[in-house]
Amino acid sequence: MQKYFVPFQQLRRQPTIVVDSTGLGAALTLAHWRGAATPLALRDDTSAGSVLRALHQPETPGLEAAAVTANHFDIDGFVGVWALLNPALARRHEQLLRLVATLGDFREINWANPLADHALQLVCWLNAEEKARFYEPFGAPARRRREDEASAEKFNWFLPRFAELLTNPEAGRAMWEPAYERVKQAVAILHSSATAVRRYPEIGLTVVRTPEPLPYYALFSPSIGTDMVLSLYDGQRYEFEYKYTTWIDLESRATLPRLPLDALAARLNQLEKTPRRWTFDGITDTGPLLRLSGKALTKPQRYADPDQRPIHPSSIVPEQLEAEVVAFFQTGYAGIAPKRYWTWAEIRAAGR
């Protein structure tokens, strides 16, 4: 049966598959959200990955539903919805679609993969068209609209157009090329002698020391397999971030729980000699940041690339900042074993 997309508000009007979201009354949920009712056999790092697994298991209960929905538009969710509507093409391009979903959600990609450039082109095209024709991610509230309503317009525009870009990315070059070139230039810096990368696998931290802030698609590529990134830029400018990999239920590996950043910020504020203060987001934010305060960032600004927002100089030297961050997590994670499928209650308890 040919499947079709419906806006999220129409979830209960017919048997409906819910992608990258949760909703009461779903015939089948295919989402990596923490605690989502995705069948055990279909769990995957991305929601699109769960959809692709389902396409190989056609007897999955609920997969016979013709309607498909999501409560927001992002690259992972869109790829999942599109794959259900175009199963033969999705299976043919499964590895590419997995890369696109992972790059879109976790901002990670292995540049040695022969499909990496095509995946980046598709992600850049989706991002550019979304911003040019609609609104940026997390931008619906500023337009006094609900994301679950407004996002339906994005799905209806992208769904019939994506297949052409999947098979012929040149068709969208005018839209994807500026962002693609910006990321590729950043990747060249990342792979040059100007950048040093250190990993602390026992606490899941990657430290990237590089001259200037970089786009996420470059910055996070060395962090595959870890869940926190400390960025050290010239001029004693810094940001720490929990990756989205610990907001969702990651299937491929065990993780450590997010720890509240209050005590780390307090310690850095003891050391900080500038008038600015170290501020942080709560652990339930999709990508909590720890950074020196300036004008408070909106959610769209925090989601945007680091080179698109101001990052203020600190009085703390980079070696000391790195040592403080590493010591905080080494102490905080002492006695905590990594595992899969943390609940938010367990995460909060670990933080206490």
Backbone hydrogen bonds, N-H to C=O, Kabsch-Sander energy under -0.5 kcal/mol:
donor,donor_aa,acceptor,acceptor_aa,energy
4,Y,66,A,-2.5
6,V,68,V,-2.6
8,F,148,D,-0.7
10,Q,7,P,-2.1
11,L,8,F,-1.9
13,R,10,Q,-1.6
14,Q,11,L,-0.7
17,I,67,A,-2.9
18,V,28,L,-2.8
19,V,17,I,-0.5
19,V,69,T,-2.7
20,D,30,L,-2.2
26,A,23,G,-1.3
27,A,16,T,-2.8
28,L,16,T,-0.9
30,L,18,V,-2.9
34,R,247,W,-0.6
36,A,33,W,-2.3
38,T,36,A,-0.6
42,L,39,P,-2.0
43,R,40,L,-1.2
50,S,46,T,-1.4
51,V,47,S,-2.0
52,L,48,A,-2.5
53,R,49,G,-2.1
54,A,50,S,-2.2
55,L,51,V,-1.9
56,H,52,L,-0.7
56,H,53,R,-1.1
57,Q,54,A,-1.6
60,T,57,Q,-2.1
63,L,60,T,-2.0
65,A,62,G,-1.7
67,A,15,P,-1.1
68,V,4,Y,-2.1
69,T,17,I,-2.4
74,D,72,H,-0.6
78,F,74,D,-2.8
79,V,75,I,-2.6
80,G,76,D,-2.1
81,V,77,G,-2.6
82,W,78,F,-3.2
83,A,79,V,-2.4
84,L,80,G,-1.7
85,L,81,V,-1.5
86,N,82,W,-1.4
90,A,86,N,-2.4
91,R,87,P,-2.4
92,R,88,A,-1.7
93,H,89,L,-1.7
94,E,91,R,-1.1
97,L,93,H,-2.6
98,R,94,E,-2.4
99,L,95,Q,-1.8
100,V,96,L,-2.4
101,A,97,L,-2.5
102,T,98,R,-2.3
103,L,99,L,-2.8
104,G,100,V,-2.6
105,D,101,A,-2.2
106,F,102,T,-2.6
107,R,102,T,-0.8
107,R,103,L,-0.9
108,E,102,T,-0.8
111,W,109,I,-0.8
113,N,110,N,-2.0
116,A,113,N,-2.0
119,A,115,L,-2.4
120,L,116,A,-2.5
121,Q,117,D,-2.4
122,L,118,H,-2.3
123,V,119,A,-2.4
124,C,120,L,-2.7
125,W,121,Q,-2.3
126,L,122,L,-2.5
127,N,123,V,-2.5
128,A,124,C,-2.6
129,E,125,W,-2.6
130,E,126,L,-2.2
131,K,127,N,-2.2
132,A,128,A,-2.4
133,R,129,E,-2.6
134,F,130,E,-2.1
139,G,136,E,-2.0
143,R,139,G,-0.7
143,R,140,A,-1.6
144,R,141,P,-2.1
145,R,140,A,-1.8
149,E,146,R,-0.9
150,A,146,R,-3.1
151,S,147,E,-2.5
152,A,149,E,-1.0
153,E,150,A,-1.3
154,K,150,A,-0.6
155,F,151,S,-2.1
156,N,152,A,-2.4
157,W,153,E,-1.4
158,F,154,K,-2.8
159,L,155,F,-2.7
161,R,158,F,-1.5
162,F,158,F,-1.6
165,L,161,R,-0.9
166,L,162,F,-2.0
167,T,163,A,-1.7
168,N,164,E,-2.3
171,A,168,N,-1.9
172,G,169,P,-1.8
173,R,170,E,-1.5
175,M,172,G,-1.4
176,W,172,G,-2.2
177,E,173,R,-2.7
180,Y,176,W,-2.4
181,E,177,E,-2.9
182,R,178,P,-1.8
183,V,179,A,-2.3
184,K,180,Y,-2.6
185,Q,181,E,-2.4
186,A,182,R,-1.7
187,V,183,V,-2.5
188,A,184,K,-1.9
189,I,185,Q,-1.6
190,L,186,A,-2.5
191,H,187,V,-2.0
192,S,189,I,-1.3
195,T,192,S,-1.5
196,A,209,R,-2.5
198,R,207,V,-2.6
200,Y,205,L,-3.3
203,I,200,Y,-1.8
204,G,200,Y,-0.9
205,L,200,Y,-1.7
206,T,228,M,-2.4
207,V,198,R,-3.7
208,V,206,T,-0.5
208,V,230,L,-2.6
209,R,196,A,-3.1
209,R,207,V,-0.6
210,T,208,V,-0.6
210,T,232,L,-2.0
218,A,215,P,-1.3
219,L,215,P,-2.9
220,F,216,Y,-2.8
221,S,218,A,-1.2
223,S,220,F,-1.7
224,I,221,S,-0.9
226,T,223,S,-2.6
227,D,204,G,-1.8
228,M,204,G,-1.5
229,V,241,E,-2.4
230,L,206,T,-2.5
231,S,229,V,-0.6
231,S,239,E,-3.3
232,L,208,V,-2.8
232,L,230,L,-0.5
233,Y,231,S,-0.6
233,Y,237,R,-3.2
234,D,210,T,-0.6
234,D,211,P,-1.5
236,Q,233,Y,-0.6
237,R,233,Y,-1.4
238,Y,312,H,-0.6
239,E,231,S,-1.7
240,F,290,L,-2.3
241,E,229,V,-2.2
242,Y,288,P,-2.1
243,K,227,D,-2.7
246,T,243,K,-1.6
247,W,244,Y,-2.1
248,I,244,Y,-1.2
249,D,32,H,-3.1
250,L,248,I,-1.1
255,T,339,K,-2.2
265,A,261,L,-2.7
266,A,262,D,-2.5
267,R,263,A,-2.2
268,L,264,L,-2.4
269,N,265,A,-2.4
270,Q,266,A,-1.4
271,L,267,R,-1.3
272,E,268,L,-2.0
279,T,291,R,-3.0
281,D,289,L,-1.4
285,D,282,G,-1.6
290,L,240,F,-2.4
291,R,279,T,-2.3
292,L,238,Y,-0.5
293,S,277,R,-3.3
302,R,298,T,-2.3
303,Y,299,K,-2.1
304,A,300,P,-1.5
308,Q,305,D,-2.2
309,R,306,P,-1.3
314,S,236,Q,-2.8
321,L,317,V,-2.3
322,E,318,P,-2.7
323,A,319,E,-2.0
324,E,320,Q,-2.5
325,V,321,L,-2.4
326,V,322,E,-2.7
327,A,323,A,-2.5
328,F,324,E,-2.2
329,F,325,V,-1.9
330,Q,326,V,-2.6
331,T,327,A,-2.3
332,G,328,F,-2.5
333,Y,329,F,-2.5
334,A,331,T,-0.9
336,I,333,Y,-2.4
337,A,335,G,-0.6
339,K,255,T,-2.3
347,I,343,T,-2.2
348,R,344,W,-2.5
349,A,345,A,-2.2
350,A,346,E,-2.4
351,G,347,I,-1.9
352,R,348,R,-1.1
